[in-house]
């Protein structure tokens, strides 16, 4: 995927012999593709969006787990003795 222009939100995507563009138009993502490749591009984007969603969900879950770990780590005897000794 490569930007078409620096100041214009349009990207051109190439996969094998398929080329399509992705652009932002008034807060909508618009995909332009030849009709012959529309179904393939739809499937490709569907898979990629599912992967992106899965990755973002993993990050959210990991962040929640890290916050829980940080809270529970503060309750350990070492952390409490360090707090009592001023360290």
C-alpha positions in Angstrom: 0.0 0.0 0.0 1.4 3.4 -0.9 0.1 6.9 -0.6 -0.8 8.6 -3.8 0.0 12.1 -2.4 1.2 13.4 0.9 -1.7 15.8 1.6 -4.5 13.7 0.0 -5.8 10.7 1.9 -5.6 8.2 -1.0 -3.7 4.9 -1.0 -3.1 2.6 -3.9 -3.0 -1.2 -3.1 -1.4 -3.8 -5.3 -1.9 -7.5 -4.8 -0.6 -9.8 -7.6 -2.4 -8.4 -10.7 -5.1 -6.6 -8.7 -4.9 -2.8 -8.1 -7.4 -0.8 -6.0 -7.5 2.5 -4.2 -8.6 3.4 -0.7 -9.5 7.0 0.0 -11.2 9.0 2.7 -14.2 11.1 1.7 -16.1 13.1 4.3 -15.3 10.5 7.1 -16.1 7.6 4.8 -13.6 5.1 3.5 -14.2 4.5 -0.2 -12.7 1.6 -2.1 -12.3 1.8 -5.9 -11.8 -1.4 -7.8 -12.5 -2.9 -11.2 -15.7 -4.9 -11.2 -13.8 -8.0 -12.2 -11.8 -7.8 -9.0 -14.6 -6.6 -6.6 -15.3 -9.9 -4.9 -11.6 -10.8 -4.4 -11.0 -7.3 -2.9 -14.1 -7.6 -0.7 -12.8 -11.0 0.7 -9.3 -9.7 1.1 -10.5 -6.6 3.0 -12.8 -8.7 5.1 -9.9 -11.0 6.2 -7.7 -8.0 6.9 -10.3 -6.2 8.9 -10.9 -9.3 11.0 -7.2 -9.6 11.7 -7.0 -5.9 12.6 -10.0 -6.3 15.0 -8.4 -9.3 16.6 -5.1 -7.5 17.0 -6.8 -4.5 18.6 -8.8 -6.7 20.9 -5.6 -8.5 22.0 -4.0 -5.1 22.7 -7.0 -4.1 24.8 -7.0 -7.3 26.7 -3.3 -7.2 27.3 -3.6 -3.6 28.6 -6.3 -4.7 31.0 -4.2 -7.6 32.1 -1.2 -5.4 32.6 -3.3 -3.0 34.7 -4.5 -5.8 36.8 -1.0 -7.2 37.2 0.3 -3.7 38.2 -2.5 -3.4 40.8 -1.8 -6.9 42.2 2.0 -6.3 42.2 1.5 -3.3 44.5 -0.1 -5.7 47.0 3.0 -8.0 47.2 5.0 -8.1 50.5 8.1 -6.7 48.7 6.1 -3.7 47.4 4.5 -3.1 50.9 7.9 -3.3 52.7 9.4 -0.9 50.2 6.6 1.5 50.8 7.0 1.2 54.6 10.7 1.8 54.5 10.3 4.8 52.2 12.0 3.2 49.2 
